[in-house]
């Protein structure tokens, strides 16, 4: 059964940094493109970044140059380093495969950026 466990969120001032982690199990991690998504209050969940099985990355325009996604296949973990955080980055952050074809989602991790 697919399990995704996100961690690392918190409250930070604008301009600060956070590092998120997501431990995955229940599927062949190394063969899947992994992604981070986020859901801001009263908004739909959106894709933030993804990393392919061979390490290629892609980012939504609003986080380019500030966020870095990476993966460790041996640990079945995907990371998101977030720098120069802005209030509009506030939301619950989730990891999943890309595209998000699994029906299951983790509990997410809350990121709150104060101005």
For each residue, the residues with C-beta under 8 A, 3 or more apart:
1: 26 104
2: 24 25 26 27 102 104
3: 23 24 25 26 104 106
4: 22 23 24 94 95 96 104 105 106
5: 22 23 24 106 107
6: 9 20 21 22 93 94 95 106 107 108 109
7: 20 21 22 23 109
8: 18 19 20 21 109
9: 6 18 20 92 93 109 110 111 112
10: 18 110 111 112
11: 112 114
12: 16 17 18 85 111 112 113 114
13: 16 113 114
14: 85 86 87 113 114 115
15: 84 85
16: 12 13 85 113
17: 12 81 82 83 84 85
18: 8 9 10 12 82 85 111
19: 8 79 80 81 82
20: 6 7 8 9 36 79 80 81 82 93 95 109 111
21: 6 7 8 77 78 79
22: 4 5 6 7 34 36 77 78 79 80 95 106
23: 3 4 5 7 75 76 77
24: 2 3 4 5 27 29 34 76 77 78 95
25: 2 3 29 76
26: 1 2 3
27: 2 24 32 97 102
28: 31 32
29: 24 25 32 34 73 76
30: 53 73
31: 28 53
32: 27 28 29 53 97
33: 50 51 52 53 97 98
34: 22 24 29 50 51 69 71 78 95 96 97 98
35: 47 48 49 50 51 69 78 95 96 97 98 100
36: 20 22 47 48 49 50 69 78 80 93 94 95
37: 45 46 47 48 93 94 95 96 100
38: 45 46 48 89 91 92 93 94 111
39: 43 44 45 46 91 92 94 108
40: 43 88 90 91
41: 90 91
42:
43: 39 40 46 91
44: 39
45: 37 38 39 94
46: 37 38 39 43 60
47: 35 36 37 50 60 98
48: 35 36 37 38 59 60 63 67 69 80 93
49: 35 36 57 58 59 60 63 67 69 80
50: 33 34 35 36 47 57 58 69 98
51: 33 34 35 55 56 57 69 70 71 78
52: 33 55 56 57
53: 30 31 32 33
54:
55: 51 52 71
56: 51 52
57: 49 50 51 52 68 69
58: 49 50
59: 48 49 63 64 67 69
60: 46 47 48 49 63 64
61: 64
62: 88
63: 48 49 59 60 66 67 82 89
64: 59 60 61 67
65:
66: 63 82 83 84 85
67: 48 49 59 63 64 80 81 82 83
68: 57 80 81 83
69: 34 35 36 48 49 50 51 57 59 78 79 80 81
70: 51 78 79 81
71: 34 51 55 77 78 79
72: 75 76 77 78 79
73: 29 30 76
74:
75: 23 72
76: 23 24 25 29 72 73
77: 21 22 23 24 71 72
78: 21 22 24 34 35 36 51 69 70 71 72 95
79: 19 20 21 22 69 70 71 72
80: 19 20 22 36 48 49 67 68 69 93 95
81: 17 19 20 67 68 69 70
82: 17 18 19 20 63 66 67 85 89 111
83: 17 66 67 68
84: 15 17 66
85: 12 14 15 16 17 18 66 82 89 111 113
86: 14 89 113
87: 14 90 113 114 115
88: 40 62 113
89: 38 63 82 85 86 111 113
90: 40 41 87 111 112 113
91: 38 39 40 41 43 110 111
92: 9 38 39 108 109 110 111
93: 6 9 20 36 37 38 48 80 108 109 110 111
94: 4 6 36 37 38 39 45 105 106 108
95: 4 6 20 22 24 34 35 36 37 78 80 106
96: 4 34 35 37 100 102 105 106
97: 27 32 33 34 35 100 101 102
98: 33 34 35 47 50
99:
100: 35 37 96 97 105
101: 97
102: 2 27 96 97 105
103:
104: 1 2 3 4
105: 4 94 96 100 102 108
106: 3 4 5 6 22 94 95 96
107: 5 6
108: 6 39 92 93 94 105
109: 6 7 8 9 20 92 93
110: 9 10 91 92 93
111: 9 10 12 18 20 38 82 85 89 90 91 92 93
112: 9 10 11 12 90
113: 12 13 14 16 85 86 87 88 89 90
114: 11 12 13 14 87
115: 14 87
